[in-house]
Amino acid sequence: MDSRQANIIIRPIINEKTTALTGLGQYTFEVTKDANKVEIAQALEILIKELYPKNKSKVVSVNTLPIRGRLRRSKRHSKVPRDGKKAIVTIEGDALEFFSA
């Protein structure tokens, strides 16, 4: 895995909606803003092979959407979180363990 592919997937997004999607074989990840769908699929397949060598999962499709940083205000401070990108990946095969309940 080269350094570009190692830095594409930042973290899995785990909340109520994304855990409901795991039943359909869809998993959600935060990815870098400049990554395209082909790079995300390749990086995820390599990551699955490294973490779970016995897992026979295969990436079927990748859907991406941009995330806009919203202004957060308090009494004294206001800050804007960074913008990002979210990828919803459909995987065929075994389930990934970090999403299991």
N, CA, C and O atoms as a Tinker XYZ file with bonds, in Angstrom:
   404  protein
     1  N      0.851000   -1.175000    0.000000    73     2
     2  CA     0.000000    0.000000    0.000000    64     1     3
     3  C      0.895000    1.237000    0.000000    63     2     4     5
     4  O      1.725000    1.404000    0.894000    81     3
     5  N      0.731000    2.097000   -0.993000    73     3     6
     6  CA     1.543000    3.307000   -1.032000    64     5     7
     7  C      0.976000    4.369000   -0.093000    63     6     8     9
     8  O     -0.108000    4.197000    0.464000    81     7
     9  N      1.707000    5.461000    0.078000    73     7    10
    10  CA     1.316000    6.472000    1.056000    64     9    11
    11  C      0.016000    7.165000    0.667000    63    10    12    13
    12  O     -0.745000    7.570000    1.546000    81    11
    13  N     -0.256000    7.308000   -0.623000    73    11    14
    14  CA    -1.509000    7.945000   -1.068000    64    13    15
    15  C     -2.705000    7.102000   -0.650000    63    14    16    17
    16  O     -3.668000    7.636000   -0.100000    81    15
    17  N     -2.665000    5.805000   -0.898000    73    15    18
    18  CA    -3.781000    4.936000   -0.542000    64    17    19
    19  C     -3.926000    4.792000    0.967000    63    18    20    21
    20  O     -5.035000    4.600000    1.466000    81    19
    21  N     -2.833000    4.881000    1.688000    73    19    22
    22  CA    -2.892000    4.749000    3.137000    64    21    23
    23  C     -3.602000    5.939000    3.782000    63    22    24    25
    24  O     -4.157000    5.805000    4.873000    81    23
    25  N     -3.592000    7.092000    3.129000    73    23    26
    26  CA    -4.181000    8.293000    3.706000    64    25    27
    27  C     -5.556000    8.630000    3.155000    63    26    28    29
    28  O     -6.124000    9.645000    3.558000    81    27
    29  N     -6.111000    7.845000    2.268000    73    27    30
    30  CA    -7.413000    8.159000    1.675000    64    29    31
    31  C     -8.533000    7.976000    2.688000    63    30    32    33
    32  O     -9.348000    8.881000    2.863000    81    31
    33  N     -8.595000    6.844000    3.352000    73    31    34
    34  CA    -9.666000    6.567000    4.315000    64    33    35
    35  C     -9.225000    7.098000    5.667000    63    34    36    37
    36  O     -8.224000    6.647000    6.224000    81    35
    37  N     -9.979000    8.061000    6.195000    73    35    38
    38  CA    -9.616000    8.693000    7.455000    64    37    39
    39  C    -10.158000    7.902000    8.637000    63    38    40    41
    40  O     -9.408000    7.542000    9.544000    81    39
    41  N    -11.479000    7.626000    8.629000    73    39    42
    42  CA   -12.080000    6.893000    9.742000    64    41    43
    43  C    -13.452000    6.387000    9.318000    63    42    44    45
    44  O    -14.056000    6.947000    8.403000    81    43
    45  N    -13.958000    5.337000    9.966000    73    43    46
    46  CA   -15.347000    4.938000    9.723000    64    45    47
    47  C    -16.291000    5.878000   10.477000    63    46    48    49
    48  O    -15.961000    6.367000   11.557000    81    47
    49  N    -17.442000    6.120000    9.909000    73    47    50
    50  CA   -18.466000    6.929000   10.568000    64    49    51
    51  C    -19.482000    5.971000   11.160000    63    50    52    53
    52  O    -20.139000    5.221000   10.438000    81    51
    53  N    -19.608000    6.000000   12.480000    73    51    54
    54  CA   -20.497000    5.077000   13.163000    64    53    55
    55  C    -21.536000    5.893000   13.928000    63    54    56    57
    56  O    -21.222000    6.546000   14.923000    81    55
    57  N    -22.771000    5.845000   13.451000    73    55    58
    58  CA   -23.903000    6.444000   14.151000    64    57    59
    59  C    -25.130000    5.585000   13.882000    63    58    60    61
    60  O    -25.017000    4.503000   13.306000    81    59
    61  N    -26.290000    6.054000   14.292000    73    59    62
    62  CA   -27.487000    5.230000   14.190000    64    61    63
    63  C    -27.842000    4.914000   12.738000    63    62    64    65
    64  O    -28.201000    3.780000   12.420000    81    63
    65  N    -27.745000    5.889000   11.877000    73    63    66
    66  CA   -28.108000    5.672000   10.481000    64    65    67
    67  C    -27.136000    4.733000    9.782000    63    66    68    69
    68  O    -27.557000    3.863000    9.020000    81    67
    69  N    -25.842000    4.900000   10.032000    73    67    70
    70  CA   -24.860000    4.060000    9.350000    64    69    71
    71  C    -24.877000    2.622000    9.861000    63    70    72    73
    72  O    -24.596000    1.699000    9.097000    81    71
    73  N    -25.197000    2.415000   11.128000    73    71    74
    74  CA   -25.300000    1.041000   11.618000    64    73    75
    75  C    -26.531000    0.351000   11.046000    63    74    76    77
    76  O    -26.537000   -0.872000   10.907000    81    75
    77  N    -27.567000    1.103000   10.713000    73    75    78
    78  CA   -28.730000    0.503000   10.054000    64    77    79
    79  C    -28.398000    0.089000    8.626000    63    78    80    81
    80  O    -28.963000   -0.877000    8.114000    81    79
    81  N    -27.491000    0.808000    7.981000    73    79    82
    82  CA   -27.098000    0.481000    6.613000    64    81    83
    83  C    -26.227000   -0.768000    6.526000    63    82    84    85
    84  O    -26.102000   -1.358000    5.453000    81    83
    85  N    -25.621000   -1.180000    7.646000    73    83    86
    86  CA   -24.746000   -2.358000    7.602000    64    85    87
    87  C    -25.527000   -3.622000    7.269000    63    86    88    89
    88  O    -24.958000   -4.572000    6.733000    81    87
    89  N    -26.810000   -3.648000    7.575000    73    87    90
    90  CA   -27.637000   -4.788000    7.205000    64    89    91
    91  C    -27.764000   -4.941000    5.703000    63    90    92    93
    92  O    -27.997000   -6.044000    5.210000    81    91
    93  N    -27.613000   -3.846000    4.967000    73    91    94
    94  CA   -27.664000   -3.867000    3.504000    64    93    95
    95  C    -26.291000   -4.051000    2.874000    63    94    96    97
    96  O    -26.164000   -4.099000    1.650000    81    95
    97  N    -25.266000   -4.154000    3.708000    73    95    98
    98  CA   -23.898000   -4.293000    3.210000    64    97    99
    99  C    -23.261000   -2.976000    2.849000    63    98   100   101
   100  O    -22.298000   -2.947000    2.083000    81    99
   101  N    -23.784000   -1.863000    3.391000    73    99   102
   102  CA   -23.236000   -0.547000    3.102000    64   101   103
   103  C    -22.526000   -0.014000    4.332000    63   102   104   105
   104  O    -23.052000   -0.087000    5.442000    81   103
   105  N    -21.326000    0.525000    4.134000    73   103   106
   106  CA   -20.508000    1.061000    5.214000    64   105   107
   107  C    -20.103000    2.484000    4.860000    63   106   108   109
   108  O    -19.881000    2.800000    3.691000    81   107
   109  N    -20.005000    3.344000    5.873000    73   107   110
   110  CA   -19.734000    4.753000    5.650000    64   109   111
   111  C    -18.379000    5.129000    6.226000    63   110   112   113
   112  O    -18.048000    4.762000    7.353000    81   111
   113  N    -17.592000    5.870000    5.435000    73   111   114
   114  CA   -16.257000    6.282000    5.834000    64   113   115
   115  C    -16.069000    7.765000    5.556000    63   114   116   117
   116  O    -16.639000    8.306000    4.609000    81   115
   117  N    -15.263000    8.421000    6.392000    73   115   118
   118  CA   -14.801000    9.759000    6.079000    64   117   119
   119  C    -13.524000    9.600000    5.266000    63   118   120   121
   120  O    -12.610000    8.878000    5.665000    81   119
   121  N    -13.465000   10.279000    4.124000    73   119   122
   122  CA   -12.320000   10.163000    3.230000    64   121   123
   123  C    -11.768000   11.558000    2.925000    63   122   124   125
   124  O    -12.391000   12.565000    3.260000    81   123
   125  N    -10.602000   11.605000    2.290000    73   123   126
   126  CA   -10.014000   12.893000    1.929000    64   125   127
   127  C    -10.844000   13.552000    0.827000    63   126   128   129
   128  O    -11.505000   12.875000    0.040000    81   127
   129  N    -10.795000   14.880000    0.790000    73   127   130
   130  CA   -11.626000   15.628000   -0.152000    64   129   131
   131  C    -11.257000   15.391000   -1.601000    63   130   132   133
   132  O    -12.124000   15.459000   -2.473000    81   131
   133  N    -10.001000   15.116000   -1.879000    73   131   134
   134  CA    -9.572000   14.989000   -3.270000    64   133   135
   135  C     -9.588000   13.553000   -3.789000    63   134   136   137
   136  O     -9.140000   13.302000   -4.908000    81   135
   137  N    -10.089000   12.614000   -3.005000    73   135   138
   138  CA   -10.130000   11.214000   -3.433000    64   137   139
   139  C    -11.329000   10.976000   -4.349000    63   138   140   141
   140  O    -12.416000   11.505000   -4.117000    81   139
   141  N    -11.115000   10.173000   -5.392000    73   139   142
   142  CA   -12.238000    9.820000   -6.260000    64   141   143
   143  C    -12.728000    8.411000   -5.915000    63   142   144   145
   144  O    -12.151000    7.737000   -5.062000    81   143
   145  N    -13.798000    7.977000   -6.586000    73   143   146
   146  CA   -14.439000    6.713000   -6.241000    64   145   147
   147  C    -13.539000    5.507000   -6.499000    63   146   148   149
   148  O    -13.556000    4.549000   -5.726000    81   147
   149  N    -12.770000    5.540000   -7.554000    73   147   150
   150  CA   -11.879000    4.420000   -7.892000    64   149   151
   151  C    -10.788000    4.284000   -6.838000    63   150   152   153
   152  O    -10.477000    3.174000   -6.406000    81   151
   153  N    -10.207000    5.399000   -6.423000    73   151   154
   154  CA    -9.164000    5.367000   -5.395000    64   153   155
   155  C     -9.725000    4.887000   -4.053000    63   154   156   157
   156  O     -9.052000    4.149000   -3.333000    81   155
   157  N    -10.934000    5.294000   -3.716000    73   155   158
   158  CA   -11.556000    4.866000   -2.460000    64   157   159
   159  C    -11.782000    3.367000   -2.478000    63   158   160   161
   160  O    -11.506000    2.689000   -1.488000    81   159
   161  N    -12.281000    2.834000   -3.591000    73   159   162
   162  CA   -12.530000    1.395000   -3.691000    64   161   163
   163  C    -11.235000    0.596000   -3.591000    63   162   164   165
   164  O    -11.186000   -0.420000   -2.897000    81   163
   165  N    -10.185000    1.047000   -4.277000    73   163   166
   166  CA    -8.913000    0.338000   -4.223000    64   165   167
   167  C     -8.311000    0.375000   -2.825000    63   166   168   169
   168  O     -7.815000   -0.639000   -2.334000    81   167
   169  N     -8.353000    1.539000   -2.182000    73   167   170
   170  CA    -7.790000    1.663000   -0.834000    64   169   171
   171  C     -8.552000    0.806000    0.163000    63   170   172   173
   172  O     -7.949000    0.208000    1.055000    81   171
   173  N     -9.871000    0.739000    0.022000    73   171   174
   174  CA   -10.667000   -0.057000    0.955000    64   173   175
   175  C    -10.439000   -1.551000    0.757000    63   174   176   177
   176  O    -10.384000   -2.294000    1.737000    81   175
   177  N    -10.307000   -2.003000   -0.473000    73   175   178
   178  CA   -10.030000   -3.422000   -0.703000    64   177   179
   179  C     -8.670000   -3.826000   -0.141000    63   178   180   181
   180  O     -8.529000   -4.910000    0.426000    81   179
   181  N     -7.680000   -2.970000   -0.293000    73   179   182
   182  CA    -6.363000   -3.255000    0.278000    64   181   183
   183  C     -6.425000   -3.258000    1.795000    63   182   184   185
   184  O     -5.810000   -4.105000    2.443000    81   183
   185  N     -7.166000   -2.311000    2.367000    73   183   186
   186  CA    -7.312000   -2.238000    3.823000    64   185   187
   187  C     -8.015000   -3.468000    4.381000    63   186   188   189
   188  O     -7.624000   -3.982000    5.428000    81   187
   189  N     -9.045000   -3.942000    3.694000    73   187   190
   190  CA    -9.762000   -5.147000    4.144000    64   189   191
   191  C     -8.844000   -6.358000    4.082000    63   190   192   193
   192  O     -8.855000   -7.183000    4.996000    81   191
   193  N     -8.047000   -6.484000    3.021000    73   191   194
   194  CA    -7.132000   -7.620000    2.896000    64   193   195
   195  C     -6.060000   -7.608000    3.974000    63   194   196   197
   196  O     -5.642000   -8.666000    4.446000    81   195
   197  N     -5.605000   -6.406000    4.372000    73   195   198
   198  CA    -4.582000   -6.319000    5.412000    64   197   199
   199  C     -5.149000   -6.598000    6.801000    63   198   200   201
   200  O     -4.521000   -7.295000    7.598000    81   199
   201  N     -6.328000   -6.061000    7.096000    73   199   202
   202  CA    -6.899000   -6.220000    8.437000    64   201   203
   203  C     -7.547000   -7.578000    8.640000    63   202   204   205
   204  O     -7.428000   -8.172000    9.712000    81   203
   205  N     -8.238000   -8.078000    7.607000    73   203   206
   206  CA    -8.951000   -9.346000    7.712000    64   205   207
   207  C     -8.522000  -10.261000    6.568000    63   206   208   209
   208  O     -9.190000  -10.299000    5.535000    81   207
   209  N     -7.423000  -11.001000    6.730000    73   207   210
   210  CA    -6.916000  -11.818000    5.620000    64   209   211
   211  C     -7.868000  -12.934000    5.184000    63   210   212   213
   212  O     -7.822000  -13.352000    4.027000    81   211
   213  N     -8.726000  -13.426000    6.075000    73   211   214
   214  CA    -9.650000  -14.496000    5.720000    64   213   215
   215  C    -10.962000  -13.975000    5.149000    63   214   216   217
   216  O    -11.774000  -14.758000    4.656000    81   215
   217  N    -11.179000  -12.673000    5.208000    73   215   218
   218  CA   -12.413000  -12.072000    4.731000    64   217   219
   219  C    -12.412000  -12.036000    3.206000    63   218   220   221
   220  O    -11.440000  -11.590000    2.597000    81   219
   221  N    -13.489000  -12.500000    2.591000    73   219   222
   222  CA   -13.612000  -12.548000    1.130000    64   221   223
   223  C    -14.548000  -11.456000    0.625000    63   222   224   225
   224  O    -15.359000  -11.707000   -0.266000    81   223
   225  N    -14.449000  -10.252000    1.180000    73   223   226
   226  CA   -15.312000   -9.148000    0.781000    64   225   227
   227  C    -14.797000   -8.481000   -0.476000    63   226   228   229
   228  O    -13.603000   -8.515000   -0.774000    81   227
   229  N    -15.736000   -7.862000   -1.222000    73   227   230
   230  CA   -15.409000   -7.204000   -2.462000    64   229   231
   231  C    -16.237000   -5.920000   -2.565000    63   230   232   233
   232  O    -17.436000   -5.942000   -2.288000    81   231
   233  N    -15.627000   -4.819000   -2.953000    73   231   234
   234  CA   -16.328000   -3.549000   -3.087000    64   233   235
   235  C    -17.145000   -3.569000   -4.377000    63   234   236   237
   236  O    -16.615000   -3.795000   -5.464000    81   235
   237  N    -18.454000   -3.327000   -4.229000    73   235   238
   238  CA   -19.347000   -3.342000   -5.381000    64   237   239
   239  C    -19.541000   -1.934000   -5.937000    63   238   240   241
   240  O    -19.426000   -1.721000   -7.144000    81   239
   241  N    -19.839000   -0.962000   -5.050000    73   239   242
   242  CA   -20.038000    0.408000   -5.512000    64   241   243
   243  C    -19.616000    1.393000   -4.434000    63   242   244   245
   244  O    -19.545000    1.055000   -3.252000    81   243
   245  N    -19.336000    2.625000   -4.867000    73   243   246
   246  CA   -18.939000    3.702000   -3.963000    64   245   247
   247  C    -19.768000    4.935000   -4.308000    63   246   248   249
   248  O    -19.795000    5.363000   -5.462000    81   247
   249  N    -20.438000    5.501000   -3.322000    73   247   250
   250  CA   -21.150000    6.760000   -3.480000    64   249   251
   251  C    -20.479000    7.788000   -2.576000    63   250   252   253
   252  O    -20.187000    7.500000   -1.416000    81   251
   253  N    -20.233000    8.982000   -3.103000    73   251   254
   254  CA   -19.564000   10.013000   -2.319000    64   253   255
   255  C    -20.449000   11.251000   -2.221000    63   254   256   257
   256  O    -21.271000   11.514000   -3.098000    81   255
   257  N    -20.268000   12.005000   -1.138000    73   255   258
   258  CA   -20.950000   13.274000   -0.984000    64   257   259
   259  C    -20.087000   14.212000   -0.156000    63   258   260   261
   260  O    -19.464000   13.791000    0.818000    81   259
   261  N    -20.050000   15.490000   -0.544000    73   259   262
   262  CA   -19.238000   16.452000    0.201000    64   261   263
   263  C    -19.920000   16.848000    1.504000    63   262   264   265
   264  O    -21.147000   16.914000    1.577000    81   263
   265  N    -19.124000   17.108000    2.520000    73   263   266
   266  CA   -19.625000   17.544000    3.817000    64   265   267
   267  C    -19.135000   18.968000    4.039000    63   266   268   269
   268  O    -17.933000   19.231000    4.004000    81   267
   269  N    -20.066000   19.879000    4.265000    73   267   270
   270  CA   -19.709000   21.275000    4.471000    64   269   271
   271  C    -19.554000   21.541000    5.961000    63   270   272   273
   272  O    -20.404000   21.131000    6.752000    81   271
   273  N    -18.490000   22.216000    6.353000    73   271   274
   274  CA   -18.288000   22.584000    7.744000    64   273   275
   275  C    -19.256000   23.686000    8.132000    63   274   276   277
   276  O    -19.323000   24.715000    7.459000    81   275
   277  N    -20.006000   23.488000    9.205000    73   275   278
   278  CA   -21.001000   24.467000    9.626000    64   277   279
   279  C    -20.468000   25.306000   10.768000    63   278   280   281
   280  O    -19.677000   24.832000   11.583000    81   279
   281  N    -20.899000   26.542000   10.823000    73   279   282
   282  CA   -20.467000   27.471000   11.850000    64   281   283
   283  C    -21.040000   27.063000   13.206000    63   282   284   285
   284  O    -22.252000   26.891000   13.339000    81   283
   285  N    -20.187000   26.910000   14.204000    73   283   286
   286  CA   -20.594000   26.579000   15.568000    64   285   287
   287  C    -20.353000   27.794000   16.443000    63   286   288   289
   288  O    -19.240000   28.318000   16.483000    81   287
   289  N    -21.380000   28.247000   17.143000    73   287   290
   290  CA   -21.246000   29.453000   17.958000    64   289   291
   291  C    -21.511000   29.147000   19.421000    63   290   292   293
   292  O    -22.372000   28.338000   19.766000    81   291
   293  N    -20.749000   29.814000   20.262000    73   291   294
   294  CA   -21.025000   29.808000   21.691000    64   293   295
   295  C    -21.024000   31.268000   22.122000    63   294   296   297
   296  O    -20.981000   32.154000   21.269000    81   295
   297  N    -21.070000   31.539000   23.407000    73   295   298
   298  CA   -21.150000   32.926000   23.864000    64   297   299
   299  C    -19.925000   33.738000   23.465000    63   298   300   301
   300  O    -20.049000   34.907000   23.101000    81   299
   301  N    -18.764000   33.140000   23.530000    73   299   302
   302  CA   -17.534000   33.886000   23.283000    64   301   303
   303  C    -16.836000   33.525000   21.981000    63   302   304   305
   304  O    -16.114000   34.346000   21.416000    81   303
   305  N    -17.040000   32.334000   21.513000    73   303   306
   306  CA   -16.254000   31.858000   20.384000    64   305   307
   307  C    -17.170000   31.374000   19.268000    63   306   308   309
   308  O    -18.302000   30.947000   19.498000    81   307
   309  N    -16.659000   31.454000   18.093000    73   307   310
   310  CA   -17.310000   30.804000   16.962000    64   309   311
   311  C    -16.215000   30.161000   16.124000    63   310   312   313
   312  O    -15.145000   30.739000   15.931000    81   311
   313  N    -16.491000   28.968000   15.634000    73   311   314
   314  CA   -15.503000   28.280000   14.816000    64   313   315
   315  C    -16.210000   27.477000   13.737000    63   314   316   317
   316  O    -17.375000   27.103000   13.874000    81   315
   317  N    -15.485000   27.226000   12.677000    73   315   318
   318  CA   -16.016000   26.458000   11.567000    64   317   319
   319  C    -15.188000   25.191000   11.445000    63   318   320   321
   320  O    -13.985000   25.271000   11.197000    81   319
   321  N    -15.802000   24.016000   11.613000    73   319   322
   322  CA   -15.053000   22.768000   11.414000    64   321   323
   323  C    -14.646000   22.626000    9.943000    63   322   324   325
   324  O    -15.221000   23.275000    9.069000    81   323
   325  N    -13.683000   21.801000    9.690000    73   323   326
   326  CA   -13.191000   21.645000    8.326000    64   325   327
   327  C    -14.221000   20.935000    7.443000    63   326   328   329
   328  O    -15.040000   20.144000    7.911000    81   327
   329  N    -14.146000   21.247000    6.164000    73   327   330
   330  CA   -14.983000   20.561000    5.191000    64   329   331
   331  C    -14.425000   19.156000    4.982000    63   330   332   333
   332  O    -13.272000   18.885000    5.319000    81   331
   333  N    -15.231000   18.280000    4.435000    73   331   334
   334  CA   -14.756000   16.923000    4.224000    64   333   335
   335  C    -15.544000   16.221000    3.137000    63   334   336   337
   336  O    -16.251000   16.849000    2.348000    81   335
   337  N    -15.408000   14.917000    3.113000    73   335   338
   338  CA   -16.091000   14.094000    2.134000    64   337   339
   339  C    -16.461000   12.779000    2.794000    63   338   340   341
   340  O    -15.682000   12.212000    3.560000    81   339
   341  N    -17.656000   12.302000    2.489000    73   339   342
   342  CA   -18.140000   11.046000    3.044000    64   341   343
   343  C    -18.332000   10.059000    1.901000    63   342   344   345
   344  O    -18.797000   10.431000    0.824000    81   343
   345  N    -17.974000    8.807000    2.137000    73   343   346
   346  CA   -18.136000    7.765000    1.128000    64   345   347
   347  C    -18.994000    6.650000    1.706000    63   346   348   349
   348  O    -18.693000    6.114000    2.772000    81   347
   349  N    -20.069000    6.301000    0.993000    73   347   350
   350  CA   -20.910000    5.165000    1.361000    64   349   351
   351  C    -20.537000    4.034000    0.406000    63   350   352   353
   352  O    -20.759000    4.121000   -0.802000    81   351
   353  N    -19.969000    2.978000    0.969000    73   351   354
   354  CA   -19.396000    1.888000    0.174000    64   353   355
   355  C    -20.257000    0.648000    0.343000    63   354   356   357
   356  O    -20.535000    0.228000    1.466000    81   355
   357  N    -20.681000    0.058000   -0.777000    73   355   358
   358  CA   -21.423000   -1.197000   -0.757000    64   357   359
   359  C    -20.436000   -2.334000   -0.923000    63   358   360   361
   360  O    -19.671000   -2.379000   -1.887000    81   359
   361  N    -20.464000   -3.268000    0.047000    73   359   362
   362  CA   -19.522000   -4.386000    0.053000    64   361   363
   363  C    -20.302000   -5.688000   -0.037000    63   362   364   365
   364  O    -21.293000   -5.890000    0.665000    81   363
   365  N    -19.836000   -6.558000   -0.911000    73   363   366
   366  CA   -20.448000   -7.867000   -1.080000    64   365   367
   367  C    -19.554000   -8.900000   -0.417000    63   366   368   369
   368  O    -18.351000   -8.942000   -0.678000    81   367
   369  N    -20.126000   -9.725000    0.429000    73   367   370
   370  CA   -19.334000  -10.749000    1.103000    64   369   371
   371  C    -19.502000  -10.673000    2.605000    63   370   372   373
   372  O    -20.572000  -10.318000    3.099000    81   371
   373  N    -18.437000  -11.009000    3.340000    73   371   374
   374  CA   -18.474000  -11.025000    4.797000    64   373   375
   375  C    -18.606000   -9.623000    5.367000    63   374   376   377
   376  O    -18.163000   -8.648000    4.759000    81   375
   377  N    -19.225000   -9.529000    6.548000    73   375   378
   378  CA   -19.381000   -8.239000    7.223000    64   377   379
   379  C    -18.051000   -7.799000    7.838000    63   378   380   381
   380  O    -17.215000   -8.626000    8.202000    81   379
   381  N    -17.876000   -6.491000    7.946000    73   379   382
   382  CA   -16.680000   -5.943000    8.583000    64   381   383
   383  C    -16.919000   -5.848000   10.083000    63   382   384   385
   384  O    -18.001000   -5.457000   10.522000    81   383
   385  N    -15.905000   -6.206000   10.870000    73   383   386
   386  CA   -16.085000   -6.352000   12.312000    64   385   387
   387  C    -16.199000   -5.038000   13.057000    63   386   388   389
   388  O    -16.859000   -5.003000   14.095000    81   387
   389  N    -15.597000   -3.958000   12.594000    73   387   390
   390  CA   -15.661000   -2.725000   13.346000    64   389   391
   391  C    -17.012000   -2.055000   13.280000    63   390   392   393
   392  O    -17.233000   -1.054000   13.961000    81   391
   393  N    -17.950000   -2.594000   12.456000    73   391   394
   394  CA   -19.297000   -2.082000   12.398000    64   393   395
   395  C    -20.297000   -2.980000   13.105000    63   394   396   397
   396  O    -21.469000   -2.617000   13.203000    81   395
   397  N    -19.880000   -4.133000   13.599000    73   395   398
   398  CA   -20.829000   -5.037000   14.233000    64   397   399
   399  C    -21.253000   -4.502000   15.592000    63   398   400   401
   400  O    -20.454000   -3.901000   16.310000    81   399
   401  N    -22.502000   -4.722000   15.933000    73   399   402
   402  CA   -23.067000   -4.163000   17.170000    64   401   403
   403  C    -22.626000   -4.912000   18.392000    63   402   404
   404  O    -23.016000   -4.561000   19.506000    81   403
